[in-house]
Amino acid sequence: MGKLAGKIAVVTGGNSGIGLATAKRFVAEGAEVFITGRRQEELDRAVEEIGAGVTAVQGDVSRLDDLGRLFSAVRAKSGRIDVLFANAGLGNMAPLGAIDEASFDLTFNVNVKGTLFTVQKALPLMQAGGSVILTGSTTGSRGTPAFSVYSATKAAVRNLARSWALDLRGTGIRVNVLSPGATDTPGVRGLVNAGEDDALLASLAAQIPLGRVGNPEETAAVALFLASDESSFMTGSEVFVDGGAAQV
Ligand SMILES: NC(=O)c1ccc[n+]([C@@H]2O[C@H](COP(=O)([O-])OP(=O)(O)OC[C@H]3O[C@@H](n4cnc5c(N)ncnc54)[C@H](OP(=O)(O)O)[C@@H]3O)[C@@H](O)[C@H]2O)c1
């Protein structure tokens, strides 16, 4: 029996990187998984890769209508949600002095507004024993050059979980933050120009006590722990999967 046998899970940003690895792991552990993302072709590719047990619903988490469509589809097919991984997120690099309004709005809309309304709109489908996992980041509790806007969104996500743990008191629904450090995903490689990504990862690895960046499967393993009843006495917490980067 898998650790998520019989559970219904939703993974936003499930067509790439950490979300894709987690959707794959959740299915392998017996869950029925819904994934979402904006790019249909990447969703199709993910469904092909994961196989039976996954359903893709295209949508943008910063658009409330799209979230409504996602959760209507989940309600119609499965009737409830046991695990919600609000993982969709993005960012771009710009130092103070070069931050533009459009990228500020996009980053806050996806990472903060998107996370908030993903959880709020999923809540009517959740019940006691449910687990909400928000993807934070080590950047939420550190300074990172040219990454202040993204880092501020992740600091906001951290506080959403602290406050929601109180709002959810009495419901039996838990909410925790999973904060990766540098992890080799298309998202991270896309932060720099083509051909510069290996150098970026090497420079990130040099700052990490374990001497390397993480892989998405290592984050998925901790997402599984937070999703499962193994973490039944945890809420409002932040768990880092960062090779020690933000711990020393
Ligand atoms: N990799 C790292 O080093 C690292 C470290 C700390 C935190 N994180 C966080 O981990 C999460 C996953 O990132 P990743 O590294 O796996 O990057 P990734 O490979 O770029 O994956 C990001 C996912 O989010 C989805 N997404 C982005 N904007 C969306 C929107 N508006 N609506 C719906 N889906 C959206 C993307 O799909 P579409 O583009 O198709 O929409 C994609 O599936 C993010 O929250 C990121 O901030 C990553």
The ligand as an SDF file (V2000), in Angstrom:
LIG
                    3D

 48 52  0  0  0  0  0  0  0  0999 V2000
   13.9280   25.3310   -8.2050 N   0  0  0  0  0  0  0  0  0  0  0  0
   14.3400   26.0220   -7.1560 C   0  0  0  0  0  0  0  0  0  0  0  0
   15.5420   26.2200   -6.9300 O   0  0  0  0  0  0  0  0  0  0  0  0
   13.3340   26.5770   -6.2100 C   0  0  0  0  0  0  0  0  0  0  0  0
   13.7870   27.0190   -4.9670 C   0  0  0  0  0  0  0  0  0  0  0  0
   12.8740   27.5270   -4.0730 C   0  0  0  0  0  0  0  0  0  0  0  0
   11.5420   27.5810   -4.4070 C   0  0  0  0  0  0  0  0  0  0  0  0
   11.1160   27.1490   -5.6260 N   0  0  0  0  0  0  0  0  0  0  0  0
    9.6900   27.2140   -5.9050 C   0  0  0  0  0  0  0  0  0  0  0  0
    9.2620   25.9410   -6.3210 O   0  0  0  0  0  0  0  0  0  0  0  0
    8.0760   26.0690   -7.1070 C   0  0  0  0  0  0  0  0  0  0  0  0
    8.2690   25.2590   -8.3810 C   0  0  0  0  0  0  0  0  0  0  0  0
    9.3240   25.8310   -9.1310 O   0  0  0  0  0  0  0  0  0  0  0  0
   10.2880   24.9840  -10.0730 P   0  0  0  0  0  0  0  0  0  0  0  0
   11.6610   25.3170   -9.7050 O   0  0  0  0  0  0  0  0  0  0  0  0
    9.8340   23.6020  -10.1480 O   0  0  0  0  0  0  0  0  0  0  0  0
   10.0550   25.7760  -11.4580 O   0  0  0  0  0  0  0  0  0  0  0  0
    9.3990   25.3610  -12.8540 P   0  0  0  0  0  0  0  0  0  0  0  0
   10.0620   24.1700  -13.3840 O   0  0  0  0  0  0  0  0  0  0  0  0
    9.4290   26.6180  -13.6570 O   0  0  0  0  0  0  0  0  0  0  0  0
    7.9060   25.0420  -12.4600 O   0  0  0  0  0  0  0  0  0  0  0  0
    7.0120   26.0820  -12.1480 C   0  0  0  0  0  0  0  0  0  0  0  0
    5.6170   25.5650  -12.3370 C   0  0  0  0  0  0  0  0  0  0  0  0
    4.6680   26.5840  -12.0030 O   0  0  0  0  0  0  0  0  0  0  0  0
    3.7310   26.7060  -13.0530 C   0  0  0  0  0  0  0  0  0  0  0  0
    3.2160   28.0680  -13.0810 N   0  0  0  0  0  0  0  0  0  0  0  0
    3.8970   29.2300  -13.1330 C   0  0  0  0  0  0  0  0  0  0  0  0
    3.0550   30.2660  -13.1520 N   0  0  0  0  0  0  0  0  0  0  0  0
    1.8100   29.7430  -13.1160 C   0  0  0  0  0  0  0  0  0  0  0  0
    0.5110   30.2970  -13.1180 C   0  0  0  0  0  0  0  0  0  0  0  0
    0.3150   31.6180  -13.1910 N   0  0  0  0  0  0  0  0  0  0  0  0
   -0.5480   29.4640  -13.0580 N   0  0  0  0  0  0  0  0  0  0  0  0
   -0.3720   28.1240  -13.0110 C   0  0  0  0  0  0  0  0  0  0  0  0
    0.8210   27.5420  -13.0060 N   0  0  0  0  0  0  0  0  0  0  0  0
    1.8980   28.3430  -13.0630 C   0  0  0  0  0  0  0  0  0  0  0  0
    4.5180   26.3440  -14.3130 C   0  0  0  0  0  0  0  0  0  0  0  0
    3.6790   25.9150  -15.3700 O   0  0  0  0  0  0  0  0  0  0  0  0
    3.2490   26.8970  -16.5730 P   0  0  0  0  0  0  0  0  0  0  0  0
    4.4690   27.6930  -16.9400 O   0  0  0  0  0  0  0  0  0  0  0  0
    2.7640   25.9810  -17.6420 O   0  0  0  0  0  0  0  0  0  0  0  0
    2.1670   27.7610  -16.0230 O   0  0  0  0  0  0  0  0  0  0  0  0
    5.3400   25.1860  -13.7780 C   0  0  0  0  0  0  0  0  0  0  0  0
    4.5700   24.0010  -13.7750 O   0  0  0  0  0  0  0  0  0  0  0  0
    7.8900   27.5570   -7.3220 C   0  0  0  0  0  0  0  0  0  0  0  0
    6.9470   28.0500   -6.3900 O   0  0  0  0  0  0  0  0  0  0  0  0
    9.2640   28.1190   -7.0310 C   0  0  0  0  0  0  0  0  0  0  0  0
    9.1990   29.4630   -6.6280 O   0  0  0  0  0  0  0  0  0  0  0  0
   11.9930   26.6340   -6.5290 C   0  0  0  0  0  0  0  0  0  0  0  0
  1  2  1  0
  2  3  2  0
  2  4  1  0
  4  5  1  0
  4 48  2  0
  5  6  2  0
  6  7  1  0
  7  8  2  0
  8  9  1  0
  8 48  1  0
  9 10  1  0
  9 46  1  0
 10 11  1  0
 11 12  1  0
 11 44  1  0
 12 13  1  0
 13 14  1  0
 14 15  2  0
 14 16  1  0
 14 17  1  0
 17 18  1  0
 18 19  2  0
 18 20  1  0
 18 21  1  0
 21 22  1  0
 22 23  1  0
 23 24  1  0
 23 42  1  0
 24 25  1  0
 25 26  1  0
 25 36  1  0
 26 27  1  0
 26 35  1  0
 27 28  2  0
 28 29  1  0
 29 30  1  0
 29 35  2  0
 30 31  1  0
 30 32  2  0
 32 33  1  0
 33 34  2  0
 34 35  1  0
 36 37  1  0
 36 42  1  0
 37 38  1  0
 38 39  2  0
 38 40  1  0
 38 41  1  0
 42 43  1  0
 44 45  1  0
 44 46  1  0
 46 47  1  0
M  CHG  2   8   1  16  -1
M  END
$$$$
